[in-house]
Amino acid sequence: MKNLGQMMKQVQEMQGRMAEMQEKLGDLEITGASGGGMVEATLNGKGELKRMKIDPSLVVPSDAEILEDLIVAAVNDAKAKVDEKMQAEMSKFTGGLPLPPGFKLPF
């Protein structure tokens, strides 16, 4: 029972740290790019699109499809970077707590 009590204490501490981390991630901004940096998308740590920057040379009505593809690629690049950062931050908190494979936090 002592181990269970200790584990519950660790879980409570981890929940507090995770709430703090999630708040900080909301302020974090990560930029992804495509087209050699001609299109940039900036997301916050929650994956919300905050800014989009498009090189003016790409704004040609006849090339709208290319621009759309570059926007999607830039957003996906930024999202992948956000996910990578979140995984790194989460591993800091779960490092001392043995979790079953595939178990994800927050609950």
N, C-alpha and C positions, 0 to 999 in steps of 0.2 A: 504494500500500500504506500510505502514511503516513496517509491519511484513514481507512482501515479500522481501523488500530491506534488512532487517536484515537477513532473511533466506538465501538470495543469498550471503551475506557477509560471513555467517557461512559456506556455501558450498565451497566458494573459499578458506577460511582458511583451511577447512578440506581437500581439494584437495592438498594443499601444504604440510600439515602434512602427508597425505597418501603417497605422492611421497617420502618424507623423510623416512617414515616407510618402504616402499618397498625396498628402497636402503639398509637400515639396515638389512632387512630380507635376502637379498642376502648374507650378511656376516654371518648370523646366521647359526649354524650347530646343527642338532638334530640327535641323534642316536637311532635307533630302534634295537631290538634284538629278536632272536628266539632260540630255542634249548637250553634254559638255558644259553644264552649268547655265545653259540658256533658260532653263525653267527650274525654279526652286520652290519647294513647298516647305513651310515651317509648321510643325505640329507641336502641341504641348505634350507633357508626359502622359496625359490621358488619351492621346490619339486624336485630339480635336485640331482641325486645320485652323491655324491662326493667321498665316500670311501666305500669299502666292506672289511670286515675282516672275515676270515673263519678259524676256529680252524683246524690245520693240521690233526687231527685225523679223521676229516670228509671226507678227500680227499681219498676216496676209490672208484675205478672205478665201482665196483659192486653196490655201494650205491648212484650212481649219482642222482637217482630220489629223494631220501630223501634229499640230499643236495640242489637240485633245489627247493623243497618244502620249506625248511628252508630259502633259499634266498628270495623267494617270501614273506614269512611270515615276515622276518626282514624288507624288504623294505616297506611292507604295514604297519607295526608297526611304522616305522619312518615317513611315510607319514601321518598317523593318528595324530601323535604328532605334525607335522608341521601344519596340518590343525587346530588343537586345539590351537596352539600358535597364528596362524594368526587370528582366531576368537577372541581370547582374546585381541590382539592388536587392531583389528578393533573396538571392542566394546568401547575401550578407546576413539576413535575418533567420533564414532556415538552416544555416550551416551547422548550428549546434543542436538542432532538433531533428531526430531521425524521422523522416516522413516516408511513407510507402511510395514506390515508383509510380509516377503518373498523378500523384496527389498534388493539387495546385492550391495555392493561397492567393488572394484571400478567399475565404470560404464561400 
